[in-house]
């Protein structure tokens, strides 16, 4: 038997109070005496009675004490455990989001000045969830079938419909947090589809109660649902999300005249109290910290810290140290020195001064050439970063030297409407309506009041990529990533448009140049764990792999991972490793020689640093209300610390206690009516 409201036992103090009232009550018995001289003797005998003697043979008092005891018993909400008699299919869902790597509330205490809390000093919430799930399994019938699902980018079935407790426990022991984006709604939907197949099926979710996936809110589930909130200690209110994090880490050059770089770190405080933090910056190849700062961040606010005079390095690491910080995955950030703004661009044109000047304003160093008198060689391949072909026909670039250059570099092509490529034709747009697709090239442009006379279109244009600008119903600008190389195509001649005369033209060229440049070749930038990035590949690369330099989460050991392939070849779209930290993307040729090794910084999903919100579920119209944390009337009900799912199902004894209380009240009335108080 289990008491759902132990605090109601305080009402048991009414029992000694009732007894005390009978002890203090003065009672007088009718006594017949032959003379008033004997009254004194009768009074002395009554005063000589001890208080405890007044409690003898008090039937009315005993009934009142029993009624009070039954009332207290009912208030404690007793439940008679049935040992998990439900035999239907149970689906356990384990929240594996990055926040589950935080310390469990009972293990999160840290002394002031001890630095960043880590899981090394106690259990993580994921470990606590695994233990709690193991206890839940212990209370289930031996033959009950259970499916174990873990959240992730896609829900993962860790154990499929089995009654083998050892297999389930083994799967629980191997749980690892997912630091990337998780699709929580998909995991619950999968669990619901499995559990609703049987009448006694149910869903049991073990989570920290923090749900960031908006599509998971107000879900309509058909199967009974229970939430075990490992982020809240038993019998207590949900704790504050005591987390401080590095929200942004940027590097820029020092002002002109000063050597080195300058770091800008933005710190976010998600807790409800001011937090004293220490920020340390490390540089590749340098021993110890190269910069250090201390500051106080107000509760719920952001604060930026600038650290100057950072030495030149291939990468920098910022580390945030704060007492009582339960979540360590966002306390380390990596960043790289600013990329060079100057790129060598081979501009093959008939003499477009507008394009040449706009490229120079965008920071590109143009190497101008005429197609009639220029043939690229090996030196050209090494010297240029990307190529612009303005009005160059397919016939002019069919040579082996041109193919070698164009297969190795990003290409921005502006087609010639007078000599359209094979399989295409020049058409006049039906109007001036412009539709823009969000893209880095078109970010701050509108193409309003821009006139384009002819646009090249047709079956031959299908290989140019995805249209990002449509003019008059015809695709006008295409963008594509081919083997990791940006490819841009203007399907119209600049001579057929007034675009070069528009104020937007320099902005368009600048954004196109930034996208074509692809950043600094020494690094691949920053990505979210488990996500995808576009990687410019070397034309001689035969193999590639991600090699961990260091991880940002101490308890996890990242492993070297082979790069993704498509149809046997290295893919230009790569899935990055799942553990936050610093990696090198190493390319090798057919002989195993290293061609390049570019750094890649991987972070946890930045949303996991936020406080988040509680999960809300609702009952579908045909769902069963029994055993669910959702409201019986079908309205949404918050599944949080207030929900009290039991490890084993049981029947409440409160109605039986209330019935016994009513019978006692009837007996007490009969005693009182007959005057038999004792």
Buried (B, 14 or more C-beta within 10 A) or exposed (E): EBBBEEEBEEBBEBBEEBBEEBBEEEEEEEEEEEEEEEEEEEEEEEEEEEEEEBBEEBEBBBBBBBBBBBBBBBBBBBBEBEEBEBBBBBBBBBBBBBBBBBBBBEBBEBEEEBBBBBBEEBBBBBBBBBBBBBEBBEBBEEEBBBBBBBBBBEBBBBBEEBEEBEBBBEBBEEBBBBBBBBBBBBBBBBBBEBBBEBEBBBBBBBBBBBBBBEEBBEBBBBBBBBBBBBBBBEEEEBBEBBBBBBBBBBBEEEEEEEEBBBBBBBBBBBBEEEBBBBBBBBBBEBEEBBBEBEBEBEEEEEBEBEBEEBBEBEBBBBBBBBBBBBBBBBBBBBBBBEBEEEBBBBBBBEEBEBBBBBBBEBBBEBBBBEBEEBEBEEEBBEEBBBBBBBBBBEEBBEEEBBEBBBEBBBBBBBBBBEBBBEEBBBBEBEEEEBBBEEBEBBEEBEBEEBBBBBBBBBEBBEEBBEBBBBBBEBBBBBBBBBBBBBBBBBBBBBBBBEBBEBEBBBBBBBBBBBBBBBBBBBBBBBBBBBBEBBBBBBEEBBBBBBBBBEBBBEEBEBEEBEBBEEEEEBBBEBBBBBBBBBBBBBBBEEEEEEBBBBBBBBBBBBBBBBBBBBBBBBBBEEBBEEBBBBBEEBEBBBBBBBBEBBBBBBEEBBEBBEEBBEEBBEBBEEBEEEEEEB
